[in-house]
Amino acid sequence: MAKLAVLGAGYWGLTLAWLLAENFDEVTAWTRDIAECAPVGVELPAKLEITTDLSAAIKGAEIILNVVSTSGVRSVCEKLKEAQVKPEQILVNASKGLELPSLLRMSEVIKDVLPTVKLAILSGPTLAKEVLAGKPTAASVACEDLQVAEFVQKACSVPGKFRLYTNTDVIGVELGGSLKNVVAIAAGFAQEMGLGDNCAGTILTRGMAEMVRVSVKLGANPATLYGLSGMGDLIATASSPLSRNYSVGALLAKGKKIDDILSELGSVAEGVKTSKAVCELARKLDIEVPLSNAIYEAVYTDIAPQALLDKLMNRTLKAEN
């Protein structure tokens, strides 16, 4: 296959470029500033070219993989519009989150700027350090046009390392990948506080209940949330210190402030902004999301970790649903 363009040369962007390089004759990674490229700890393939020229990066690419942070997706799409992305090129979004203050999913943001672009969504349990270590994983490729999803599936699956499944439920795949980041923060928080495995199981199940409630209300198929981009991604990120969002929760439990945490991590943790977005969405939809509300408080207020735990555990008793 001819060429892959990767937009965003951060840790996950370069990891995907490294992983998929063997499938393409050419691989180009675009970044605003080459000095900001993330060191990934492996030797990058010789065929990978890193550039600040977006038009050159996407020229001739059959697949354009978007891996910029969610806050930068709209501006990058504006640049793609100026660069005149071609109708036959497929844009695959791998950024997981919701835009603030619009509360739009990334596909909605992209379509707002590029209404005619061929668009697919890539999401699943993909901890970058494990991918770089050659450990196997799987993910979902979602597109309302199944033929587009199948094209990306064949082009980007890597035997023994990266197995892709198709899905036509774009809403469910996107929201699963976005909302699980908030639950992962809660999981890291609980682990650092030494609350035990029973609590970990509680967080996963009650967190999943919130993910399903919100997603179904927005039009998702509930079965999607129990697949790779929902439960699969949730289990991986809510149980691993390799997850940036899990690490944010652990540091919050130590009493650290969010600005210091993000500075210490040196990378984006999408669950921080998503906690705000999901709480605003829940208010609009009249849905209860107590776990997400708790993480929002942990991130954006001065509530003490023990006070937050007491608040969650002493809520009004109710039926499980």
C-alpha positions in Angstrom: 0.0 0.0 0.0 1.3 3.4 -0.9 1.3 6.0 1.9 0.2 6.6 5.4 0.1 10.1 7.0 0.0 10.5 10.7 -1.1 13.8 12.1 0.5 14.4 15.5 4.0 13.2 16.5 3.3 12.7 20.2 3.8 9.4 21.9 0.8 7.6 20.5 1.1 9.1 17.1 4.7 8.0 16.7 3.8 4.6 18.2 1.2 4.1 15.5 3.6 5.3 12.8 6.2 2.7 14.0 3.6 -0.1 14.3 2.0 0.5 10.8 5.2 1.3 8.9 5.6 -2.3 7.6 2.1 -2.0 5.9 3.0 1.0 3.8 5.6 2.1 1.3 5.7 5.6 2.7 4.9 6.9 6.2 4.9 10.6 7.0 4.2 12.1 10.4 3.2 15.8 10.7 3.8 17.9 13.7 3.6 21.7 14.4 7.1 21.6 15.8 9.7 18.9 15.2 11.3 19.7 18.5 8.2 18.6 20.3 8.2 15.1 18.9 7.9 12.5 21.7 10.8 10.1 22.3 9.3 6.6 22.1 12.3 4.5 23.1 12.5 2.5 19.9 14.3 3.0 16.6 11.9 4.6 14.2 11.8 3.1 10.7 14.0 4.8 8.0 11.0 5.2 5.8 9.2 7.5 8.4 9.6 11.1 7.5 8.6 13.8 10.1 7.6 17.2 8.7 5.9 20.4 9.6 4.4 20.8 6.1 0.9 19.4 6.3 0.2 19.6 2.6 3.3 17.5 1.9 2.5 15.1 4.7 -1.0 14.2 3.3 -0.1 14.3 -0.4 -0.7 10.9 -1.9 -1.7 9.3 1.4 -4.6 6.8 1.2 -5.1 6.9 4.9 -4.6 10.0 7.1 -4.4 9.1 10.8 -5.4 11.9 13.2 -3.7 11.5 16.6 -3.6 15.1 17.8 -5.1 15.9 21.2 -8.8 16.5 21.2 -8.4 20.3 21.9 -6.4 20.5 18.6 -8.6 18.5 16.4 -10.7 21.4 15.1 -7.7 23.6 14.2 -6.0 20.7 12.5 -9.2 20.0 10.4 -9.1 23.7 9.4 -5.6 23.1 8.2 -6.6 20.0 6.3 -9.4 22.0 4.6 -6.8 24.5 3.5 -4.5 21.7 2.3 -7.5 20.3 0.3 -7.8 16.8 1.5 -9.0 14.6 -1.4 -12.4 12.9 -1.5 -10.8 9.5 -1.9 -8.5 9.9 1.2 -9.7 8.3 4.4 -9.3 10.2 7.6 -9.1 7.9 10.6 -9.5 9.6 14.0 -7.6 8.1 16.9 -8.1 10.9 19.4 -10.3 10.0 22.3 -12.3 12.7 24.0 -15.0 15.4 23.8 -14.6 19.0 22.6 -15.1 21.7 25.1 -17.3 23.8 25.4 -19.3 22.3 22.5 -19.5 18.7 24.0 -19.2 17.3 20.5 -17.6 14.0 19.7 -14.5 14.1 17.6 -16.4 12.8 14.5 -18.9 15.7 14.9 -16.1 18.2 15.2 -14.4 16.8 12.1 -17.6 16.7 10.1 -18.4 20.2 11.1 -15.2 21.4 9.4 -14.9 18.7 6.7 -18.5 17.6 6.0 -17.6 15.4 2.9 -14.5 13.7 4.2 -14.4 9.9 4.4 -14.1 9.3 8.2 -13.5 6.3 10.4 -12.8 6.0 14.1 -10.0 3.9 15.7 -10.4 3.0 19.4 -9.6 0.2 21.7 -7.2 -1.1 24.5 -4.0 0.4 23.1 -1.5 1.3 25.8 1.4 2.7 23.8 4.2 1.2 25.8 2.8 -2.3 25.4 2.4 -1.8 21.6 6.0 -0.6 21.4 7.1 -3.8 23.3 5.4 -5.8 20.5 2.7 -7.1 22.8 -0.6 -8.0 20.9 -3.8 -6.0 21.1 -7.0 -5.4 19.2 -9.1 -2.4 18.4 -12.3 -1.3 16.6 -12.5 0.6 13.3 -15.9 2.3 13.2 -17.6 3.9 10.1 -21.2 4.1 9.0 -19.9 2.9 5.6 -18.8 -0.6 6.2 -16.6 -0.7 3.1 -14.5 2.2 4.4 -14.2 0.4 7.8 -13.1 -2.8 6.0 -10.5 -1.0 3.9 -8.9 0.5 7.1 -9.2 -2.9 8.8 -7.2 -4.6 6.1 -4.7 -1.7 5.6 -3.9 -1.3 9.3 -4.0 -4.7 10.8 -0.6 -6.1 11.7 -0.3 -9.9 12.0 0.5 -11.0 15.5 0.4 -7.5 16.9 -2.6 -5.4 16.0 -6.0 -7.0 15.1 -8.8 -4.7 14.0 -12.5 -5.4 14.1 -15.1 -3.4 12.1 -18.1 -1.7 13.6 -20.8 0.7 12.2 -21.7 2.2 15.6 -19.5 5.3 15.4 -21.3 6.9 18.4 -20.7 3.9 20.7 -17.1 3.4 19.7 -16.3 7.1 20.2 -18.0 7.4 23.5 -16.5 4.2 24.9 -13.0 5.4 24.1 -13.7 8.8 25.6 -15.7 8.1 28.8 -13.6 5.2 30.0 -10.8 7.8 30.6 -12.8 9.3 33.5 -13.3 5.9 35.1 -9.6 5.2 34.7 -8.8 8.3 36.8 -11.2 6.9 39.5 -9.4 3.5 39.4 -6.0 5.1 39.9 -7.3 7.2 42.7 -8.7 4.1 44.5 -5.6 2.0 44.0 -3.4 4.7 45.4 -5.7 5.0 48.5 -5.3 1.3 49.0 -9.1 0.7 48.8 -8.7 -2.9 47.6 -9.9 -5.2 44.8 -13.6 -5.1 45.9 -13.5 -1.3 45.4 -11.7 -1.8 42.0 -14.5 -4.1 40.8 -17.1 -1.6 42.1 -15.5 1.2 40.1 -15.3 -0.8 36.9 -18.9 -1.9 37.0 -20.5 1.4 38.2 -18.2 3.3 35.8 -19.4 1.1 33.0 -23.0 1.7 34.0 -22.4 5.5 33.6 -20.7 5.0 30.3 -23.7 2.9 29.0 -26.3 5.4 30.3 -24.7 8.4 28.7 -23.8 6.6 25.4 -27.2 5.0 24.9 -29.0 8.3 25.5 -26.8 9.8 22.7 -27.7 7.0 20.3 -25.1 4.3 20.8 -25.8 0.6 20.7 -25.3 -0.7 24.3 -23.6 -3.8 22.9 -20.8 -1.6 21.6 -19.9 -0.4 25.1 -19.2 -4.1 26.1 -16.8 -4.4 23.2 -13.2 -3.4 22.6 -13.7 0.3 22.6 -15.7 0.3 25.8 -15.1 -2.5 28.3 -11.9 -3.6 26.6 -10.3 -0.2 26.8 -11.7 0.4 30.2 -10.2 -2.8 31.7 -6.8 -1.9 30.2 -6.7 1.7 31.3 -8.3 1.3 34.6 -5.9 -1.4 35.8 -2.5 -0.2 34.5 0.0 2.4 35.7 0.9 2.7 32.0 -2.3 4.6 31.5 -1.9 8.4 31.8 -5.4 8.7 33.2 -4.8 6.0 35.8 -1.6 7.9 36.8 -3.6 11.2 37.1 -5.9 9.5 39.6 -3.1 8.0 41.6 -1.4 11.5 41.9 -4.8 13.1 42.9 -5.1 10.6 45.7 -1.7 11.8 47.0 -3.2 15.3 47.3 -1.4 16.8 44.3 -3.0 19.5 42.2 -4.0 18.9 38.6 -1.7 21.5 37.1 1.3 20.0 38.9 0.2 16.5 37.9 -0.1 17.3 34.2 3.3 19.1 34.3 4.8 16.0 36.0 3.4 13.6 33.4 4.4 15.8 30.5 1.6 14.5 28.3 -2.1 14.9 27.7 -4.5 12.9 29.9 -7.8 13.3 28.0 -9.9 12.1 31.0 -9.2 15.4 32.8 -11.2 17.5 30.4 -13.6 14.6 29.6 -14.7 14.6 33.3 -15.9 18.1 32.8 -17.6 17.4 29.5 -19.4 14.2 30.7 -20.8 16.0 33.8 -22.1 18.8 31.6 -23.6 16.3 29.2 -25.2 14.4 32.0 -26.9 17.6 33.3 -28.2 18.2 29.8 -29.5 14.7 29.5 -30.8 14.5 33.1 -28.6 11.4 33.8 -26.9 10.5 37.1 -23.1 10.1 36.8 -21.9 10.1 40.5 -18.5 8.6 39.7 -17.8 11.1 37.0 -19.0 13.9 39.2 -16.6 12.7 41.9 -13.7 12.8 39.5 -14.7 16.2 38.3 -14.5 17.4 41.9 -11.2 15.7 42.5 -9.8 17.5 39.4 -11.3 20.9 39.6 -11.8 21.6 43.4 -9.9 21.3 46.6 -11.9 18.4 48.1 -9.7 16.0 50.1 -9.4 12.4 48.9 -11.1 10.9 52.0 -14.0 13.4 51.8 -14.5 12.5 48.2 -14.7 8.8 49.1 -17.1 9.4 52.0 -19.3 11.4 49.7 -19.5 8.6 47.2 -20.1 5.8 49.7 -22.8 7.7 51.6 -25.0 8.6 48.7 -28.7 7.7 49.0 -29.3 4.0 48.6 -30.9 2.9 45.4 -31.5 0.0 43.0 -28.7 -1.2 40.7 -29.3 -0.2 37.1 
